[in-house]
Amino acid sequence: MNSELPESASVGRVRRHASAALPDGGFPYSATVDAGPLLFTAGISPFDLSLPKAAIDSPGDVVAQTRRCLSNLDAVLTERGAGFADIAKLTVYVAEHLQADLAVAWNAVVEAFGGDVPPAMIVGVTVLPYDGQVVEVDAVAALGARQP
Protein backbone atom coordinates (compact mmCIF):
# COMPACT_ATOMS: atom_id res chain seq x y z
CA MET A 1 0.00 0.00 0.00
CA ASN A 2 2.99 2.26 0.46
CA SER A 3 4.44 3.03 -2.94
CA GLU A 4 7.11 5.47 -1.77
CA LEU A 5 9.15 3.10 0.40
CA PRO A 6 10.53 -0.29 -0.59
CA GLU A 7 9.26 -3.20 1.49
CA SER A 8 12.55 -3.16 3.44
CA ALA A 9 15.29 -0.51 3.35
CA SER A 10 18.49 -0.59 5.40
CA VAL A 11 19.97 2.57 6.88
CA GLY A 12 23.11 1.74 8.83
CA ARG A 13 22.11 -0.83 11.45
CA VAL A 14 18.45 0.11 11.21
CA ARG A 15 15.99 -1.52 8.82
CA ARG A 16 12.86 0.40 7.81
CA HIS A 17 9.78 -1.45 6.62
CA ALA A 18 6.67 -0.42 4.74
CA SER A 19 3.49 -2.31 5.57
CA ALA A 20 1.28 -4.21 3.18
CA ALA A 21 -1.41 -4.12 5.90
CA LEU A 22 -1.62 -0.34 6.31
CA PRO A 23 -2.06 2.57 3.90
CA ASP A 24 0.64 5.21 3.78
CA GLY A 25 -1.87 8.01 4.45
CA GLY A 26 -0.69 9.94 1.41
CA PHE A 27 2.95 10.42 2.40
CA PRO A 28 6.16 8.32 2.65
CA TYR A 29 5.76 6.11 5.70
CA SER A 30 7.88 3.49 7.45
CA ALA A 31 5.40 1.42 9.45
CA THR A 32 8.16 -0.24 11.46
CA VAL A 33 11.87 -0.03 12.08
CA ASP A 34 13.89 -2.82 13.58
CA ALA A 35 17.21 -2.08 15.22
CA GLY A 36 18.71 -5.34 16.35
CA PRO A 37 16.22 -7.25 18.48
CA LEU A 38 13.84 -4.28 18.89
CA LEU A 39 11.00 -3.23 16.60
CA PHE A 40 9.72 0.35 16.70
CA THR A 41 6.40 1.21 15.07
CA ALA A 42 5.41 4.53 13.60
CA GLY A 43 2.15 6.13 14.64
CA ILE A 44 -0.59 3.61 13.89
CA SER A 45 -3.81 5.37 12.90
CA PRO A 46 -7.37 4.01 13.18
CA PHE A 47 -7.80 3.29 9.47
CA ASP A 48 -10.71 0.99 8.62
CA LEU A 49 -8.89 -1.43 6.35
CA SER A 50 -12.09 -3.16 5.23
CA LEU A 51 -13.07 -0.21 3.05
CA PRO A 52 -11.90 -0.02 -0.59
CA LYS A 53 -10.11 3.25 0.21
CA ALA A 54 -8.95 3.20 3.83
CA ALA A 55 -10.62 5.88 5.93
CA ILE A 56 -10.56 6.84 9.60
CA ASP A 57 -12.80 4.47 11.54
CA SER A 58 -15.50 5.91 13.81
CA PRO A 59 -14.57 9.61 13.62
CA GLY A 60 -14.44 11.17 17.09
CA ASP A 61 -15.03 7.87 18.98
CA VAL A 62 -12.14 7.31 21.41
CA VAL A 63 -13.02 3.71 22.32
CA ALA A 64 -13.67 2.51 18.76
CA GLN A 65 -10.53 4.22 17.47
CA THR A 66 -8.39 2.78 20.28
CA ARG A 67 -9.66 -0.69 19.39
CA ARG A 68 -9.03 -0.10 15.66
CA CYS A 69 -5.52 1.25 16.30
CA LEU A 70 -4.69 -1.82 18.38
CA SER A 71 -6.10 -4.09 15.67
CA ASN A 72 -3.96 -2.31 13.07
CA LEU A 73 -0.96 -2.51 15.41
CA ASP A 74 -1.51 -6.26 15.70
CA ALA A 75 -1.51 -6.56 11.88
CA VAL A 76 1.80 -4.70 11.63
CA LEU A 77 3.39 -6.70 14.44
CA THR A 78 2.25 -9.94 12.80
CA GLU A 79 3.98 -8.89 9.56
CA ARG A 80 7.25 -8.60 11.50
CA GLY A 81 6.83 -11.89 13.39
CA ALA A 82 5.74 -10.31 16.69
CA GLY A 83 2.53 -9.95 18.67
CA PHE A 84 1.03 -8.20 21.67
CA ALA A 85 3.00 -10.44 24.04
CA ASP A 86 6.21 -8.99 22.53
CA ILE A 87 5.33 -5.34 23.21
CA ALA A 88 7.84 -3.77 25.60
CA LYS A 89 6.34 -0.25 25.52
CA LEU A 90 3.02 1.11 24.26
CA THR A 91 2.04 4.76 23.84
CA VAL A 92 -1.54 5.84 23.12
CA TYR A 93 -2.16 9.42 21.97
CA VAL A 94 -5.65 10.83 22.53
CA ALA A 95 -6.68 14.16 21.00
CA GLU A 96 -9.47 15.02 23.41
CA HIS A 97 -9.66 17.57 26.19
CA LEU A 98 -11.24 15.53 29.00
CA GLN A 99 -9.41 13.16 31.34
CA ALA A 100 -12.42 10.85 31.00
CA ASP A 101 -11.46 10.34 27.33
CA LEU A 102 -8.02 9.19 28.43
CA ALA A 103 -9.62 6.79 30.91
CA VAL A 104 -11.88 5.18 28.30
CA ALA A 105 -8.89 4.77 25.97
CA TRP A 106 -7.01 3.09 28.83
CA ASN A 107 -9.97 0.75 29.46
CA ALA A 108 -9.94 -0.27 25.79
CA VAL A 109 -6.19 -1.02 26.07
CA VAL A 110 -6.73 -3.15 29.19
CA GLU A 111 -9.53 -5.01 27.37
CA ALA A 112 -7.35 -5.66 24.29
CA PHE A 113 -4.49 -7.02 26.40
CA GLY A 114 -6.73 -9.08 28.67
CA GLY A 115 -5.44 -7.21 31.70
CA ASP A 116 -1.78 -8.10 30.94
CA VAL A 117 -0.85 -4.61 29.75
CA PRO A 118 2.79 -3.88 28.87
CA PRO A 119 4.38 -0.68 30.18
CA ALA A 120 2.07 1.86 28.61
CA MET A 121 1.38 5.54 28.57
CA ILE A 122 -1.73 7.49 27.57
CA VAL A 123 -0.88 10.97 26.34
CA GLY A 124 -3.33 13.80 25.73
CA VAL A 125 -2.47 15.73 22.56
CA THR A 126 -4.00 18.68 20.79
CA VAL A 127 -4.49 17.28 17.29
CA LEU A 128 -3.74 14.22 15.17
CA PRO A 129 -3.09 14.06 11.40
CA TYR A 130 -6.47 13.08 9.93
CA ASP A 131 -9.92 14.66 10.13
CA GLY A 132 -11.98 12.83 12.76
CA GLN A 133 -8.93 11.07 14.20
CA VAL A 134 -8.73 11.20 17.99
CA VAL A 135 -6.45 8.21 18.73
CA GLU A 136 -3.06 6.98 17.52
CA VAL A 137 -0.70 4.38 18.99
CA ASP A 138 2.93 3.39 18.70
CA ALA A 139 4.90 0.58 20.26
CA VAL A 140 8.30 -0.93 20.85
CA ALA A 141 8.37 -4.71 20.59
CA ALA A 142 11.01 -7.38 21.08
CA LEU A 143 11.85 -9.57 18.11
CA GLY A 144 13.27 -13.08 18.27
CA ALA A 145 15.59 -13.61 15.33
CA ARG A 146 16.28 -10.71 12.95
CA GLN A 147 13.30 -10.41 10.61
CA PRO A 148 13.61 -10.21 6.80
SVG drawing of the C-alpha trace seen along z (x, -y; Angstrom):
<svg xmlns="http://www.w3.org/2000/svg" viewBox="-18 -21 44 37">
<polyline fill="none" stroke="black" stroke-width="0.4" points="0.0,0.0 3.0,-2.3 4.4,-3.0 7.1,-5.5 9.1,-3.1 10.5,0.3 9.3,3.2 12.5,3.2 15.3,0.5 18.5,0.6 20.0,-2.6 23.1,-1.7 22.1,0.8 18.4,-0.1 16.0,1.5 12.9,-0.4 9.8,1.4 6.7,0.4 3.5,2.3 1.3,4.2 -1.4,4.1 -1.6,0.3 -2.1,-2.6 0.6,-5.2 -1.9,-8.0 -0.7,-9.9 3.0,-10.4 6.2,-8.3 5.8,-6.1 7.9,-3.5 5.4,-1.4 8.2,0.2 11.9,0.0 13.9,2.8 17.2,2.1 18.7,5.3 16.2,7.3 13.8,4.3 11.0,3.2 9.7,-0.3 6.4,-1.2 5.4,-4.5 2.2,-6.1 -0.6,-3.6 -3.8,-5.4 -7.4,-4.0 -7.8,-3.3 -10.7,-1.0 -8.9,1.4 -12.1,3.2 -13.1,0.2 -11.9,0.0 -10.1,-3.3 -8.9,-3.2 -10.6,-5.9 -10.6,-6.8 -12.8,-4.5 -15.5,-5.9 -14.6,-9.6 -14.4,-11.2 -15.0,-7.9 -12.1,-7.3 -13.0,-3.7 -13.7,-2.5 -10.5,-4.2 -8.4,-2.8 -9.7,0.7 -9.0,0.1 -5.5,-1.3 -4.7,1.8 -6.1,4.1 -4.0,2.3 -1.0,2.5 -1.5,6.3 -1.5,6.6 1.8,4.7 3.4,6.7 2.3,9.9 4.0,8.9 7.2,8.6 6.8,11.9 5.7,10.3 2.5,9.9 1.0,8.2 3.0,10.4 6.2,9.0 5.3,5.3 7.8,3.8 6.3,0.3 3.0,-1.1 2.0,-4.8 -1.5,-5.8 -2.2,-9.4 -5.7,-10.8 -6.7,-14.2 -9.5,-15.0 -9.7,-17.6 -11.2,-15.5 -9.4,-13.2 -12.4,-10.8 -11.5,-10.3 -8.0,-9.2 -9.6,-6.8 -11.9,-5.2 -8.9,-4.8 -7.0,-3.1 -10.0,-0.8 -9.9,0.3 -6.2,1.0 -6.7,3.2 -9.5,5.0 -7.3,5.7 -4.5,7.0 -6.7,9.1 -5.4,7.2 -1.8,8.1 -0.8,4.6 2.8,3.9 4.4,0.7 2.1,-1.9 1.4,-5.5 -1.7,-7.5 -0.9,-11.0 -3.3,-13.8 -2.5,-15.7 -4.0,-18.7 -4.5,-17.3 -3.7,-14.2 -3.1,-14.1 -6.5,-13.1 -9.9,-14.7 -12.0,-12.8 -8.9,-11.1 -8.7,-11.2 -6.4,-8.2 -3.1,-7.0 -0.7,-4.4 2.9,-3.4 4.9,-0.6 8.3,0.9 8.4,4.7 11.0,7.4 11.9,9.6 13.3,13.1 15.6,13.6 16.3,10.7 13.3,10.4 13.6,10.2"/>
</svg>
